[in-house]
Amino acid sequence: MSDENSLKRHHIPKDFSDRFALAFTKLARFFADTFFSGRYGHRAVVLETIAAVPGMVGGALQHLRALRRMESDHGWISTLLDEAENERMHLMTFIHIAKPSRLERWLILLAQGIFFNGFFLLYLISPRTAHRVVGYFEEEAIYSYTEYLAEVDKGIYPNVSAPQIAIDYWKLKPDASLRDVIFVVREDERHHRDVNHEFANELTS
């Protein structure tokens, strides 16, 4: 499968759980599109603060589950915590690029507070649905970063130098640019998409 086809990979909903996850994701996408209207850097700052929540919530709850059952987590905990850390690094990178306003910082506090509690409850009720939500979130993230990349290539957004934090984290070339950053972040999101859809599939079986 080509890279382009891989980027477009979509999990087709198979039951109510999947349809709920997709509908919730599309609703979140609607609000993001309405508020940011193509301001991709600022969009990334706000949404990455939310994207870093599921891995931490899932990792913590899987940790407690493994303790209660006194059994192996089969690598889920470290995978989810690594995902949370990776998403946090996305945020730290785009803060240097977009410079969030005071309003956006307040929006971050509100959105993260609401999403953390909602996702925590969802994971308690249905871990499978929670992972499917994340899988669909990542599909939308790939789409958004692909749009962002296209806008940079068209010259609509300047292809500025990559922040040093991104160069160090992803081991980019010293002269790396915003385009390079978007590309590696999109690759991260593709990986998270596949992992979370697979986790949801495993919880189905």
N, C-alpha and C positions, 0 to 999 in steps of 0.2 A: 504493500500500500504506500502510495506517495505521501510526502509530508503534507501536501495540500489537502489530500483526502483525510489524513489523520487529524488535521486541525478541525475539519468539519464533522468529525464523528459525533453522532448524536444517539443517545439511548432512547429508543422508542418506548413510551409508557406502555406497560403491560397490564396494570391493574389500578385500583383506586389509590394505593400508596404512591405509585409513580405519577399518576395524574395530579394528585395533590401537590407533590413535590415540584412538578413542572409548573403548575398554576401559580404556586407561591413564588417561584423564581421569576416568572413572567411579570407578576405584579411588582416585585422588587425592581425588575428591569424598567418597568414603566416609570416608577418614581425616580429612579436614577437618571433616566433619559430626560424627564421633565425638569429636574432640578439643575442638571449639569449642562444639558444641551450642547454636547460636543466638546466640553472643556475637559479633555481626557486626563490631563495631569492632575487636576483637582479632583476629578472623579476617582482616580486611582488612590489618592490620599485617603479619602473618606471610605471607600469600599474596602481597601486593604485592612483598615482597622477592624472591619467586620469579618473579612475573610480569615483573619488570624484567630478568630474565636472558635470555630468548630473543631479544629485540631486539638486545642487545649481542653475543650469540654469533653470531646470524645476520648482523648488520652486519659483524662482524670477518671472518667466513668468506667472506662475499660480497665484501668488500674484497680479501682475499687471492686469491680466485678471479679477480676482475677484473684484478688485477696479473699473475697467472700467464698469463692468456689475452690480456692486453693489449687488452682490449675494454671497452666501456661496461657499467656495472652497471644501466643503464636506471632509475636512481632508487631501486633497492632499498636501497642502503646508508643513505642519508639517511632513508628511510622507517623502516627498522628501528631506527636509532639514535634517531630522534625518538620512536619507540614506547617504547624503553627509558627515555628521559628522562621521558616522560609517566608511565610506571608508577612511576618513582622519586618523582615529585611526588605521586602517590597515597599512597605510603608516608609521605612527609614530612608530608602533611596528616593522615593518620589517627593518626600518632604523637601529635599534639596532642589528638586526640579520645579515643583509647583508653588511652593511657599503658601500654605493654606492661610486663609483669612481668619479673623476672629469668629465670624459667623460659621465658617466650616469647622472650626475647632469645637464650637458649641454643638454643632450638628453631630460631630463625632461622638461626643459624650452621650447625647440623646440616643443616637442610633445604636451605639455599642451596648448601652444599658438595656434597651428594649430587646435587641437581638440576642444578647447573652442569655437573658432569662427565658426568652422564648425557645431558643435552640436547646438549652439545658432541659427544659420540660419536654420538648419533642424527643430528645435523645432518650430520656427516661421512658417515655411511652413507646417509641418505635425507633430503635437505632437504625433499622433498615431505611426508614423514610428519611431520617436525618442525613444519612450518608448519600441518599439519592438526591436530596436537596443540594448538598455540597457538590455532587457531580454535575448537576444542572447549573449551579452557580459558576462552576469552572468553565462550562461550555460557553456561558455568556461572557466570562472574563476573556476567553480566547477570542471571541468575536470582537469585543471592545478593543483589545490590544492590537488585533489585526487592523481595525479601523484606524487606530492611533498611528500605527506604523505607516499605513497608506497616506495619512495626512502629513506625516513627517516627510515621506518620499516626495509628496507633491509640493513641499515647501510651505505649506500652510502653517506648520509649526517649525521653528528653527531646530536644526539637528545639533543641539548644544553638546558640550563635552559631558561625558558621564561623570557623576559624582565619584569622588575617591572611594566612598564606602561601597559603591557598586563594583568598582574595579577590584577592590580587595576581596569582596565576598565571592564574586563569580570568576575571579582570576582573569579579568579582561585585559586586553592590551592597554598600555599606558595612555594611548591616544583614542581610547574607545569613546563612542558618542551615544547620544540618547537612543539612536536607532539600535545600537548593540544591546543597550539595556532592555528596551522593549522586547527584543527578540528572545533574550534569555528568560525574562519574566514570563513571556508567553509559553516558553517551553516548560517552565515550572508549573504553570497552570494546566498545561496539557497532561503532565504527569499526575497532578492532583486529581484531575478529572477521571483519569483511568483508574487510579487507586480507589477513589470513593465509589465509583460505579461498581467496581469489583467487590468491594466490601459489602455494598448493598446486595449484590448478587449472592454472595456467600451467606448472608443472613436470610436470604429467600429460600435457599436449599435446605 
